[in-house]
Amino acid sequence: MAQRAIFEDVGSEAKREVAAPPQKPDAGAARRAISVWLGILFALVVVMIAVGGLTRLTDSGLSITEWAPLSGALPPMTEADWQAEFDAYRQIPEYQLQNRGMSLGEFKYIYWWEWGHRQLGRVIGLVWAAGFAWFAIRRQIPTGWTPRLLGLGLLGGLQGAIGWWMVSSGLEGTMLDVASHRLAVHLGLAFVILGLIAWFIFRLRRLEGELLQARRQRNTGLFRLDAVLVGLVFAQILMGALVAGIDAGRSFTDWPLMGGQVVPPAALELEPVTRNFTENGGLVQFNHRILAYIVTAFAILVFLRARRSSLKAVRSAHVAMIHAVALQVVLGIVTVLYAAPLGLAIAHQLVAVLLWVLALRARFVAGYPPAQSVRA
């Protein structure tokens, strides 16, 4: 008999003939791939918010008077199709009370803005569906993440329905624009979706074990303060939507006073009084300003609290946040002083996106601080 090595296991030949078990896919690689897909969705939603703002500022949102999720993907192809769309638009109050005499060429300009806005929504839906199906079929979605990623798609569908609910408010009666409170709901949900995508990306870029370890260093007090700050920023975004919905940013163009007064004149002139909080340009802008002061003061408080942290990443995340707050305050004042021209108004909205994401990031870093060397 052939001699065996002293440490050789009996039956090793048989073991060598057995195929090695299939290797599980690299969890880190899958998480990185999903975060890239979510990053694409994030960029598309930011563009969607900007295009939505431009659609509002160009008074284009009511140019398409029906909701056709499938057939509406194709624009008018013939002159007869264009005329039919124009005839439908001429039946609504915006045309009859504000744009009477508009030419077909002028109508096409506002139509393309609204069509592009809706088309971008369809693109976002397709990118989500394709990515979700790809990772699901390949079984690369991490444990517990399927409901989260599926929920993003459901919120996207809900956003489309709310968009039509918003548009329909301006198609009858004497409305010249969509209802400002419906616009606030529409924009608010867009920021919720954007915030969820950002938070998911933050989590997916680190392994679950690393996140569990990081929680041990969580600054609970700062984490809670950041939650309040995120809530205040979101409330200010909703208030900004009310301002945009009735062009309240052009009601008073002086600062820090409004019409030479602390409280604008005729702030409660509408009946019933509750209408003033959504329809009175002076009061809506006043509330937006007051909430901006509150957000700024609280952000400074959170920043000073974060400075006491021994973790460099926590301090740096809050430095970025407070810089975004300062930029937004300056831009908001300039936007008011120049009566909210299109370029400044869109820049103000995009910086709101930046502030929203940086406030979320500051909270995430406070809750899951990355490892830091003793030397650092």
C-alpha positions, 0 to 999 in steps of 0.5 A, a space after each residue: 500500500 502507498 504510504 500516506 502523509 502523516 497529516 493527510 485526511 482519510 478520503 481526501 481523494 474523494 473530497 477532491 472529486 466533489 465540486 466546490 460549492 457555488 460561491 455567494 455573490 460579493 455582498 459589497 459589490 451588490 450593494 455598490 451596484 445598487 447604490 450606483 443605480 440609486 445614484 442615477 435615480 437620484 440625479 433624475 429626480 433632481 433634474 425632475 425637480 428643476 424641470 418642474 420648477 421651470 414648468 411652474 415659472 413659465 406657466 406651462 403646467 396647465 398646457 396638457 389638460 388630460 392625464 394619459 400615462 401611456 398614450 401621452 408619451 407621444 407628443 402631437 404628430 400632426 397639425 391636426 393633433 396640435 390644433 386639438 391640444 390647443 383647442 382643449 387648452 382654450 377651454 380652461 380658465 388660464 387661457 380664457 382669463 389670462 392668455 386669450 389670443 395666444 398663438 399656436 406657436 406660443 402654445 407649443 412653447 408651454 406645451 413642450 415644457 409640460 410634456 418634457 416634465 411628464 416624460 421625465 417622470 416616465 423615464 424615472 419610472 422605467 429606470 426604477 423598474 429596469 433596475 429593480 427587475 435586474 437586481 431581483 432576477 439576479 438575487 442581488 438585493 440584500 436581505 430586508 431591502 426588497 420592501 425599501 426598493 419596491 416602496 420607491 417605485 410605489 411612491 413614484 407611481 403615487 407621485 404621478 397621480 398626485 401630479 394630475 390631482 394638482 393639475 386638475 385643480 387649475 382646469 375649472 372655475 376661475 383658477 389661473 394656476 394650480 392650487 398652491 397647497 396641492 403644489 406643496 404636496 407634489 413637491 413635498 413628496 418629490 423631496 421625500 423620494 429624494 431623501 429616501 434615495 439619498 439615505 439608502 445610498 448612504 447605507 448601501 455604501 457601507 456593509 451592515 456589519 460596519 453600520 452595526 459597529 458604527 451605532 456604538 459610537 452614535 451621538 444620540 443627542 446630536 442624532 435627535 437634534 439633526 432629526 428636528 433640523 431635517 423636519 424644519 428644512 422639510 417644512 421650509 421646503 413646503 412653505 417655499 412651494 406655497 410661495 411658488 404656487 402663488 408667486 408670493 416671492 414677487 409680492 414684496 421686494 424689500 428686506 428685512 422689512 416688507 413694505 416698510 413694515 415688520 408684518 406686511 400690510 393686508 396680511 389677513 385681508 382674505 375671508 375666511 382668515 385661513 385662506 391667507 395662509 395659502 393665498 395671501 402673497 404677503 402673509 405666505 412670503 412673511 411665513 417663509 421668511 420667519 421659518 427661514 430665520 428659525 431654520 437658520 438659528 436651529 442649524 447654528 445650534 446643531 452646528 455648535 453642538 457638532 463641533 464638540 464631537 471628537 469625530 472628524 467626520 461628524 464635524 465635517 458633515 455639519 460644516 457642509 450643512 451650515 455652509 449650505 444654510 448660509 448659501 441658501 439664506 443669501 440666495 433667498 434674500 437676493 431672490 426677493 430683492 430682484 423679484 424672483 427672476 427665473 434663474 435665481 428662483 431655480 438656483 434657490 430651489 436647487 440649493 434647497 435640494 443641496 441643503 436637504 441632502 446635506 442635512 440628511 447626511 449630517 444626521 446619518 454621519 452622526 448616527 453611523 459615524 465611520 471608524 476613526 483612527 486614534 491618531 485622527 
